[in-house]
Amino acid sequence: MSGVDQQTATSASTATFVTALVFNAAVFGIEIGLFTILRPYFKQIYERRTLVPVEKDRVKPLEAGFLTWPIALFKTDYRDVQQVNGPDAYLFVRFLRMMIRVLLPIWLISWIVLMPVTAVNNSTANNTGLDRFIFGNVSQDHQARYGAHIILAYLFTFWIYWNIKREMKHFTTVRQLHLINPAHSSSVQANTILVTGIPARHLSEPALRQLYSHLPGGVKKVWLNRDLKDLPSIYDRRLAACGKLESAETSLLSTAAKLRRQELKKANGAGDASPSADTERNLALAERLVPRDKRPSHRLPAGFMPFSLPFIGETVDTIDWCRQEIAAATDLLTKGRQTLAEQGLSQSDDVNGDGKADKSDHAKQTYPPLNSAFITFNQQIAAHLAVNALTHHEPYCMADRYLEVSPPDVIWGNLGLNPYEKRIRVVISYSATAALIIFWSIPVAFVGIISNIEGLCVRESWLAWLCKLPSPVIGIIQGILPPVLLAVLMMLLPIVLRLLGRFEGIPTRTGLELSLMTRYFIFQVVHSFLIVTLSSGIFAALPSLLSNPSSIPGLLAQYLPQASTFFLTYILLQGLSGVAGGFLSAVALVLYYVKLFLLGSTPRSVYNVKYAQTTVAWGTLFPSITLLVVITFAYSIISPVINGLACFTFFLFYLLYKYLFLYQYTQPPSADTGGLFFPKAIQHVFVGMYIQQLCLCALFFLVTNPNGKRGALPEGVLMIVLIVLTAGFHAIINSSFGPLTKALPLSHAHKTFRHPAPSLDLRDVDGGSGSNRKETAEEENEEGPSPTNKPRASSSESDAEHVPHSDYDDAFFARGPDGTEDYGFAQPAACRPQRIVWIPDDTLGLGREEVQTNKESGVKATTQDATMDEHGKVDVTGPPVDLAKF
């Protein structure tokens, strides 16, 4: 009886695979066909990099015919990805290319050798369909055929060794060339380090300059971080008020245009809604067309509430309130920045006579220093030496140092943690991650219970009321709610893991993604691979195990490989439906027009919908790909059918991401790690190799011959040897390439950037907090005029109408050769100006009048590159004038 059941299950597994193949192939064909049709007409979605208004970010379109784009994409040089999107994107595409090269010979050899070995004149009873090609199909009479499995296991492993070493050498070359590239080497990102856990006696620029003076070139600039208290919240208030004012101003102009059309229709009687050319009467016209009760308004939060509620709270005119809010916030920020400038940080001495210089020796300050600083060196090699040198003689002092830090990448809230507190947080964070991985099955199981609520309400009396619900309601609960809940859970997981990384004190967003990559990969391997594999194999063997417990080893060896059917369909899903969905981007296409219709009410929102950078989250993207590697390697010998499917899948992913990174995605240089995700992905490859070898080792030892003895003992012993070899090779790769992963060797020092001779002026220049922005005469000549010579107006505001502002309103560190402002590593609340309110220039000229009115109220505004037609539709022809600052 059990044999019939097993045969039925086997046939069902094969039928499941065939059904999945047909369905996913149909979906692939339909979606690729739609993409082929839509691509030429929706460039804003499918080739948005070719339309961006900033010329330096624009790329050439894909030159291909209507049906020949796959051939043109295949012929496109994948190395162009590095020029367009940097090393991280390039090495991701390179990783996909590596997997194609690895799997192609594995696919061909395994299909030529293993499939005949397991299927021809050698079959276990009841194995049909795909199960004829799995490891467990070798009968007890032909166990010598396991020699083919062990030989190919060694052959494939050494082939993977060679590819790993080759790709790690290439990664090292790419990374070092990126680091010494003149464009990158001369950037502040390449020459700056972040140091945390600085003791009190070193919390001054002279002390840190002296400490690092032994390194080549010395220190160019020190940015001491300060506890800015309420300044960041005031800065955020002003930013929110600017956004609200933009919406209100655009709404006012749209209402004015609408009322103007109505007035002209009444006046002319013929429906001629052409605008008047009398611009001198426009201000009075605006007041007449938009009465006070039709101007934009909103309610203020009532009492202590952080947000407003309908019908509760005072109603105010939005435009007037925003202008007052911006002016008040600007005044508070100016006073705070002035206080920062006046309260400089001097070198700490033992003032209280307790025998040591600590926080108690610092004078009381409004904005006290944090225990961290950004240090910019005059030579790039000095930054690398500083990160790798033992800095302080006390435990944990200045122990955490970070290289290649850029201002937009900094998590400002994590710069003041105590070193001991940080390490406790790390333990808590990883303990919480482990608990999350272990107990994640609880909410998933709850979702599974909901999917079978109809049967549950019959068995459990306290749920009997559910059976009385209407059939459509039960159908919704069982059919729609579980997938939605599961999707929500999977969306929440990366968010929770990122929060745990932030909790442990990681100070950069790229560091957060690197941490997430490890956590998310562990989660994927445990829940998406190991648990599925074990549950599939055990449940398949459960009936026979209960009837004949003595057959446990043989049954596990026979049924464990059958879990491969699920993964075959999973590979199909990713390679066909997943890739085609990535090309079609149906959700992005729909959301683009939905957002443009619903959210495209202001010039800034229109610009963000049309031209905002589309980036990827490496912390989740890479693990989703390396999970496929683990699955493929684990079953490459056990179920060789997977090799061909995986090779095809990686080829399709290679084409997809080459296309996305060339024509759609934009990875900003500030968020590029120089390829540090790649060596982590190589570690994931080793995980796949270990799982494969451990599974094969167990399966070989579980094989029994007709006499009940171990039938593949030599093969099992050889697998142990292979595991030891893999561990040794892994150690060699880590020890040889590990130091080259982050550090720049001295052999390349002569190729790195060197700033001109540093200034000898050691005056306290606390740019990190904005405390003193006067630079030395030498730096003034090299980087721009000193702020003390004249009030500084940002270059991005040169064409915009704005009010004169104080030295503290736009406290940039220096001006670059192209005129752009360099704010260094000062926290935005300590240096950034008011964001210019972007108002569209309408046909009545009311936008220009509103800009003038804002100017008189102390609010900077402009109509540059933004228009509104007579129907109130907003469009933009260029980026915001202050895009680089925000």
Backbone hydrogen bonds, N-H to C=O, Kabsch-Sander energy under -0.5 kcal/mol:
donor,donor_aa,acceptor,acceptor_aa,energy
5,D,1,M,-1.9
6,Q,2,S,-2.5
7,Q,3,G,-2.2
8,T,4,V,-2.5
9,A,5,D,-2.4
10,T,6,Q,-2.6
11,S,7,Q,-2.7
12,A,8,T,-2.4
13,S,9,A,-2.2
14,T,10,T,-2.3
15,A,11,S,-2.7
16,T,12,A,-2.5
17,F,13,S,-2.1
18,V,14,T,-2.5
19,T,15,A,-2.7
20,A,16,T,-2.6
21,L,17,F,-2.5
22,V,18,V,-2.5
23,F,19,T,-2.8
24,N,20,A,-2.7
25,A,21,L,-2.1
26,A,22,V,-2.2
27,V,23,F,-2.4
28,F,24,N,-2.5
29,G,25,A,-2.5
30,I,26,A,-2.4
31,E,27,V,-2.7
32,I,28,F,-2.5
33,G,29,G,-2.1
34,L,30,I,-2.3
35,F,31,E,-2.4
36,T,32,I,-2.4
37,I,33,G,-1.8
38,L,34,L,-2.8
39,R,35,F,-2.6
41,Y,38,L,-1.2
42,F,38,L,-1.4
45,I,42,F,-1.4
46,Y,42,F,-2.4
47,E,43,K,-2.2
49,R,663,Y,-2.5
50,T,47,E,-1.8
51,L,48,R,-1.4
52,V,48,R,-0.5
55,E,53,P,-0.7
57,D,54,V,-1.3
58,R,55,E,-1.4
59,V,49,R,-1.4
63,E,61,P,-0.6
64,A,62,L,-1.2
72,A,68,T,-2.2
73,L,69,W,-2.8
74,F,70,P,-2.2
75,K,71,I,-2.0
76,T,72,A,-1.0
80,D,77,D,-1.7
81,V,78,Y,-1.6
82,Q,79,R,-1.0
83,Q,79,R,-0.7
84,V,80,D,-1.8
85,N,81,V,-3.5
86,G,82,Q,-1.6
89,A,85,N,-0.5
90,Y,86,G,-2.0
91,L,87,P,-3.0
92,F,88,D,-1.5
93,V,89,A,-2.2
94,R,90,Y,-2.4
95,F,91,L,-1.9
96,L,92,F,-1.8
97,R,93,V,-2.2
98,M,94,R,-2.5
99,M,95,F,-2.1
100,I,96,L,-1.6
101,R,97,R,-2.0
102,V,98,M,-2.5
103,L,99,M,-2.6
104,L,100,I,-2.1
106,I,102,V,-0.9
107,W,103,L,-3.2
108,L,104,L,-2.2
109,I,105,P,-2.7
110,S,106,I,-2.3
111,W,107,W,-2.1
112,I,108,L,-2.0
113,V,109,I,-2.8
114,L,110,S,-0.8
115,M,110,S,-1.6
117,V,113,V,-1.9
118,T,114,L,-2.4
119,A,115,M,-1.4
120,V,116,P,-2.4
122,N,119,A,-0.9
127,N,124,T,-1.9
128,T,126,N,-0.7
131,D,128,T,-1.5
132,R,129,G,-1.5
133,F,130,L,-2.1
134,I,131,D,-0.9
135,F,638,I,-2.0
137,N,134,I,-1.7
138,V,135,F,-1.3
142,H,139,S,-1.4
143,Q,140,Q,-0.7
145,R,142,H,-1.8
146,Y,143,Q,-1.6
147,G,144,A,-1.8
148,A,145,R,-1.5
149,H,145,R,-0.7
150,I,146,Y,-2.1
151,I,147,G,-2.4
152,L,148,A,-2.3
153,A,149,H,-2.1
154,Y,150,I,-2.0
155,L,151,I,-2.6
156,F,152,L,-3.2
157,T,153,A,-1.9
158,F,154,Y,-2.5
159,W,155,L,-1.9
160,I,156,F,-2.2
161,Y,157,T,-2.5
162,W,158,F,-2.3
163,N,159,W,-1.8
164,I,160,I,-2.6
165,K,161,Y,-2.5
166,R,162,W,-2.3
167,E,163,N,-2.7
168,M,164,I,-2.4
169,K,165,K,-2.0
170,H,166,R,-2.0
171,F,167,E,-2.8
172,T,168,M,-2.4
173,T,169,K,-2.0
174,V,170,H,-2.8
175,R,171,F,-2.9
176,Q,172,T,-2.3
177,L,173,T,-2.5
178,H,174,V,-2.1
179,L,175,R,-2.4
180,I,176,Q,-2.0
181,N,177,L,-0.6
181,N,178,H,-0.6
184,H,181,N,-0.6
185,S,181,N,-4.0
186,S,182,P,-1.7
187,S,184,H,-1.6
190,A,184,H,-0.5
191,N,187,S,-0.9
192,T,189,Q,-0.6
193,I,375,I,-2.0
194,L,402,Y,-2.4
195,V,193,I,-0.5
195,V,373,A,-2.7
196,T,400,D,-2.1
197,G,371,N,-0.9
198,I,371,N,-2.6
201,R,357,A,-0.6
202,H,199,P,-1.6
203,L,200,A,-1.7
204,S,202,H,-1.9
205,E,345,L,-0.5
208,L,204,S,-2.1
209,R,205,E,-2.9
210,Q,206,P,-2.4
211,L,207,A,-2.2
212,Y,208,L,-2.2
213,S,210,Q,-0.9
215,L,212,Y,-1.4
218,G,215,L,-1.5
220,K,376,T,-2.7
221,K,376,T,-2.0
223,W,374,F,-3.5
224,L,222,V,-0.6
225,N,372,S,-1.8
227,D,368,P,-3.2
228,L,226,R,-1.1
231,L,228,L,-2.4
234,I,230,D,-2.1
235,Y,231,L,-2.6
236,D,232,P,-2.4
237,R,233,S,-2.1
238,R,234,I,-2.2
239,L,235,Y,-2.2
240,A,236,D,-2.6
241,A,237,R,-2.3
242,C,238,R,-2.2
243,G,239,L,-1.9
244,K,240,A,-2.3
245,L,241,A,-2.4
246,E,242,C,-2.1
247,S,243,G,-1.8
248,A,244,K,-2.3
249,E,245,L,-2.9
250,T,246,E,-2.3
251,S,247,S,-2.2
252,L,248,A,-2.3
253,L,249,E,-2.3
254,S,250,T,-2.3
255,T,251,S,-2.5
256,A,252,L,-2.5
257,A,253,L,-2.4
258,K,254,S,-2.2
259,L,255,T,-2.7
260,R,256,A,-2.4
261,R,257,A,-2.1
262,Q,258,K,-1.9
263,E,259,L,-2.2
264,L,260,R,-2.4
265,K,261,R,-2.2
266,K,262,Q,-1.9
267,A,263,E,-2.4
268,N,264,L,-3.0
269,G,265,K,-2.2
273,A,271,G,-0.9
279,T,277,A,-1.7
281,R,278,D,-0.8
282,N,279,T,-1.2
285,L,281,R,-2.4
286,A,282,N,-2.8
287,E,283,L,-2.0
288,R,284,A,-2.0
289,L,285,L,-3.3
290,V,286,A,-2.4
294,K,291,P,-1.8
295,R,291,P,-0.5
295,R,292,R,-1.0
298,H,316,V,-1.9
300,L,314,E,-2.6
303,G,301,P,-0.5
305,M,302,A,-1.8
309,L,312,I,-0.6
312,I,309,L,-1.6
316,V,298,H,-2.8
318,T,296,P,-1.9
318,T,316,V,-0.5
319,I,296,P,-0.6
321,W,317,D,-2.8
322,C,318,T,-2.7
323,R,319,I,-2.1
324,Q,320,D,-2.1
325,E,321,W,-2.7
326,I,322,C,-2.9
327,A,323,R,-2.3
328,A,324,Q,-2.6
329,A,325,E,-2.6
330,T,326,I,-2.6
331,D,327,A,-2.0
332,L,328,A,-2.1
333,L,329,A,-2.6
334,T,330,T,-2.5
335,K,331,D,-2.1
336,G,332,L,-2.4
337,R,333,L,-2.7
338,Q,334,T,-2.1
339,T,335,K,-2.2
340,L,336,G,-2.1
341,A,337,R,-2.0
342,E,338,Q,-2.0
343,Q,339,T,-2.1
344,G,342,E,-1.1
346,S,344,G,-0.6
351,V,349,D,-1.9
358,D,356,K,-0.7
361,D,358,D,-1.7
362,H,359,K,-1.4
370,L,225,N,-3.1
373,A,195,V,-2.2
374,F,223,W,-2.4
375,I,193,I,-2.5
376,T,221,K,-3.1
376,T,374,F,-0.5
377,F,191,N,-2.9
378,N,218,G,-2.0
380,Q,753,F,-2.1
382,A,379,Q,-0.6
383,A,379,Q,-1.0
383,A,380,Q,-0.6
384,H,380,Q,-1.4
385,L,381,I,-2.2
386,A,382,A,-2.6
387,V,383,A,-1.7
388,N,384,H,-1.5
389,A,385,L,-1.0
391,T,389,A,-0.8
397,C,394,E,-1.3
398,M,197,G,-1.6
399,A,396,Y,-1.2
400,D,196,T,-0.5
401,R,399,A,-0.8
402,Y,194,L,-2.4
404,E,192,T,-0.6
405,V,189,Q,-0.5
405,V,192,T,-0.9
409,D,406,S,-1.4
410,V,406,S,-0.5
410,V,407,P,-1.3
411,I,507,P,-3.2
412,W,410,V,-0.9
414,N,411,I,-1.9
415,L,412,W,-1.2
422,K,418,N,-2.7
423,R,419,P,-1.6
424,I,420,Y,-1.9
425,R,421,E,-2.3
426,V,422,K,-1.9
427,V,423,R,-1.8
428,I,424,I,-2.3
429,S,425,R,-3.0
430,Y,426,V,-2.5
431,S,427,V,-2.1
432,A,428,I,-2.5
433,T,429,S,-2.0
434,A,430,Y,-2.4
435,A,431,S,-2.4
436,L,432,A,-2.4
437,I,433,T,-2.3
438,I,434,A,-2.3
439,F,435,A,-2.9
440,W,436,L,-0.8
441,S,438,I,-0.5
442,I,439,F,-1.5
444,V,440,W,-1.5
445,A,441,S,-2.7
446,F,442,I,-2.2
447,V,443,P,-2.0
448,G,444,V,-1.9
449,I,445,A,-2.2
450,I,446,F,-2.1
451,S,447,V,-1.6
452,N,449,I,-1.5
453,I,450,I,-1.5
456,L,452,N,-1.8
457,C,453,I,-2.2
459,R,455,G,-1.5
460,E,456,L,-2.7
461,S,459,R,-0.6
463,L,460,E,-1.3
464,A,461,S,-1.8
466,L,463,L,-1.8
467,C,463,L,-0.5
467,C,464,A,-1.0
468,K,465,W,-0.8
469,L,466,L,-1.4
474,I,470,P,-2.1
475,G,471,S,-2.7
476,I,472,P,-2.1
477,I,473,V,-2.5
478,Q,474,I,-2.7
479,G,475,G,-3.0
480,I,476,I,-1.8
481,L,476,I,-2.3
484,V,480,I,-1.7
485,L,481,L,-2.9
486,L,482,P,-2.7
487,A,483,P,-2.4
488,V,484,V,-2.3
489,L,485,L,-2.4
490,M,486,L,-2.3
491,M,487,A,-1.7
492,L,488,V,-2.2
493,L,489,L,-1.7
495,I,491,M,-0.8
496,V,492,L,-2.7
497,L,493,L,-2.6
498,R,494,P,-2.5
499,L,495,I,-2.2
500,L,496,V,-2.0
501,G,497,L,-1.9
502,R,498,R,-2.6
503,F,499,L,-2.4
504,E,500,L,-1.6
505,G,502,R,-1.2
506,I,501,G,-1.4
509,R,409,D,-2.7
512,L,508,T,-1.5
513,E,509,R,-1.9
514,L,510,T,-2.3
515,S,511,G,-2.2
516,L,512,L,-2.6
517,M,513,E,-2.3
518,T,514,L,-1.2
519,R,515,S,-2.2
520,Y,516,L,-3.3
521,F,517,M,-1.5
522,I,518,T,-2.1
523,F,519,R,-2.3
524,Q,520,Y,-2.6
525,V,521,F,-2.8
526,V,522,I,-2.4
527,H,523,F,-2.9
528,S,523,F,-0.5
528,S,524,Q,-2.1
529,F,524,Q,-0.5
529,F,525,V,-0.7
530,L,525,V,-3.0
531,I,526,V,-2.4
533,T,529,F,-2.8
534,L,530,L,-2.9
535,S,531,I,-2.6
536,S,532,V,-2.3
537,G,533,T,-2.4
538,I,534,L,-2.7
539,F,535,S,-2.3
540,A,536,S,-1.7
541,A,537,G,-1.5
542,L,538,I,-1.1
545,L,541,A,-2.3
546,L,542,L,-2.2
547,S,543,P,-1.6
548,N,544,S,-2.2
551,S,548,N,-1.9
552,I,549,P,-1.5
555,L,551,S,-2.8
556,L,552,I,-2.5
557,A,553,P,-2.2
558,Q,554,G,-1.7
559,Y,555,L,-3.1
560,L,556,L,-2.4
562,Q,559,Y,-1.0
563,A,560,L,-1.7
564,S,561,P,-2.1
565,T,562,Q,-1.5
566,F,563,A,-0.8
567,F,563,A,-1.0
568,L,564,S,-2.3
569,T,565,T,-1.9
570,Y,566,F,-1.9
571,I,567,F,-2.6
572,L,568,L,-2.0
573,L,569,T,-2.4
574,Q,570,Y,-2.4
575,G,571,I,-2.8
576,L,572,L,-2.6
577,S,572,L,-0.6
578,G,573,L,-2.7
579,V,574,Q,-1.0
580,A,576,L,-2.3
581,G,577,S,-2.4
582,G,578,G,-1.7
583,F,579,V,-1.9
584,L,580,A,-2.7
585,S,581,G,-2.6
589,L,585,S,-2.4
590,V,586,A,-2.3
591,L,587,V,-3.0
592,Y,588,A,-2.0
593,Y,589,L,-1.2
594,V,590,V,-2.2
595,K,591,L,-3.3
596,L,592,Y,-2.1
597,F,593,Y,-1.9
598,L,594,V,-3.1
599,L,595,K,-2.9
600,G,595,K,-1.0
601,S,599,L,-2.2
602,T,599,L,-0.6
606,V,602,T,-2.5
607,Y,603,P,-2.4
608,N,604,R,-2.5
609,V,605,S,-2.3
610,K,606,V,-2.4
611,Y,607,Y,-3.5
612,A,607,Y,-0.6
612,A,608,N,-1.2
615,T,613,Q,-0.6
618,W,616,V,-0.9
620,T,617,A,-1.5
621,L,617,A,-2.4
622,F,618,W,-1.7
624,S,620,T,-1.3
625,I,621,L,-1.2
625,I,622,F,-0.6
626,T,622,F,-2.9
627,L,623,P,-2.0
628,L,624,S,-0.6
629,V,625,I,-1.3
630,V,626,T,-2.4
631,I,627,L,-2.6
632,T,628,L,-2.5
633,F,629,V,-2.9
634,A,630,V,-2.5
635,Y,631,I,-1.6
636,S,632,T,-0.6
636,S,633,F,-0.8
639,S,635,Y,-2.5
642,I,639,S,-2.0
643,N,640,P,-1.4
644,G,640,P,-0.7
644,G,641,V,-0.5
645,L,641,V,-1.2
646,A,642,I,-2.7
647,C,643,N,-2.3
648,F,644,G,-2.1
649,T,645,L,-2.3
650,F,646,A,-2.7
651,F,647,C,-1.8
652,L,648,F,-2.1
653,F,649,T,-2.5
654,Y,650,F,-2.2
655,L,651,F,-2.0
656,L,652,L,-2.5
657,Y,653,F,-2.8
658,K,654,Y,-1.7
659,Y,655,L,-2.0
660,L,656,L,-2.6
661,F,657,Y,-2.3
662,L,658,K,-1.1
663,Y,659,Y,-2.4
664,Q,660,L,-2.1
665,Y,660,L,-3.2
666,T,614,T,-2.7
671,A,668,P,-1.7
672,D,669,P,-1.5
678,F,675,G,-1.5
680,K,676,L,-0.7
681,A,677,F,-1.9
682,I,678,F,-1.9
683,Q,679,P,-1.6
684,H,680,K,-1.5
685,V,681,A,-1.5
686,F,682,I,-1.7
687,V,683,Q,-1.6
688,G,684,H,-1.9
689,M,685,V,-1.9
690,Y,686,F,-2.7
691,I,687,V,-2.5
692,Q,688,G,-2.2
693,Q,689,M,-2.5
694,L,690,Y,-2.7
695,C,691,I,-2.4
696,L,692,Q,-2.4
697,C,693,Q,-2.4
698,A,694,L,-2.4
699,L,695,C,-2.6
700,F,696,L,-2.8
701,F,697,C,-2.0
702,L,698,A,-1.4
703,V,699,L,-0.8
703,V,700,F,-0.7
705,N,709,K,-2.7
708,G,705,N,-2.5
711,G,703,V,-2.3
712,A,700,F,-0.5
712,A,703,V,-0.6
716,G,712,A,-2.0
717,V,713,L,-2.3
718,L,714,P,-2.6
719,M,715,E,-1.8
720,I,716,G,-1.6
721,V,717,V,-2.0
722,L,718,L,-2.1
723,I,719,M,-2.4
724,V,720,I,-2.1
725,L,721,V,-2.4
726,T,722,L,-2.6
727,A,723,I,-2.4
728,G,724,V,-2.4
729,F,725,L,-2.8
730,H,726,T,-2.7
731,A,727,A,-2.2
732,I,728,G,-2.2
733,I,729,F,-2.6
734,N,730,H,-2.4
735,S,731,A,-2.4
736,S,732,I,-2.4
737,F,733,I,-2.5
738,G,733,I,-0.5
738,G,734,N,-1.3
741,T,737,F,-0.7
741,T,738,G,-1.5
742,K,738,G,-0.5
743,A,739,P,-1.0
748,H,745,P,-1.7
749,A,746,L,-1.8
751,K,748,H,-1.8
752,T,749,A,-1.2
755,H,378,N,-4.8
762,L,760,L,-0.6
765,V,763,R,-0.7
766,D,764,D,-0.6
767,G,222,V,-0.8
767,G,765,V,-1.7
769,S,766,D,-1.1
770,G,766,D,-0.8
771,S,766,D,-2.3
775,E,773,R,-0.6
780,E,776,T,-2.1
781,N,777,A,-1.9
782,E,778,E,-1.7
783,E,779,E,-2.6
784,G,780,E,-1.7
789,N,786,S,-1.6
790,K,786,S,-0.6
793,A,791,P,-0.6
797,E,794,S,-1.4
798,S,795,S,-1.5
800,A,797,E,-1.5
802,H,800,A,-0.6
809,D,806,S,-1.1
810,D,806,S,-0.8
811,A,831,C,-1.7
812,F,810,D,-1.7
813,F,822,D,-2.1
814,A,822,D,-1.6
815,R,783,E,-1.6
816,G,820,T,-3.2
819,G,816,G,-1.9
822,D,814,A,-3.3
823,Y,821,E,-0.6
826,A,823,Y,-1.8
827,Q,768,G,-1.3
830,A,827,Q,-2.5
831,C,828,P,-1.4
832,R,828,P,-2.4
837,V,860,K,-2.5
839,I,837,V,-0.7
839,I,862,T,-2.8
841,D,866,A,-2.4
842,D,840,P,-0.8
843,T,868,M,-0.6
845,G,842,D,-1.0
849,E,845,G,-1.2
850,E,846,L,-2.3
851,V,847,G,-2.0
852,Q,848,R,-1.9
853,T,849,E,-2.2
854,N,850,E,-2.6
855,K,851,V,-2.2
856,E,852,Q,-2.1
857,S,853,T,-1.1
858,G,855,K,-1.4
859,V,854,N,-3.1
861,A,801,E,-1.6
862,T,837,V,-2.3
866,A,863,T,-1.6
867,T,875,D,-2.6
868,M,841,D,-1.6
869,D,873,K,-2.0
872,G,869,D,-2.0
875,D,867,T,-2.2
877,T,865,D,-2.1
878,G,865,D,-0.8
883,L,880,P,-1.7
885,K,882,D,-1.3
886,F,882,D,-0.8
886,F,883,L,-0.9
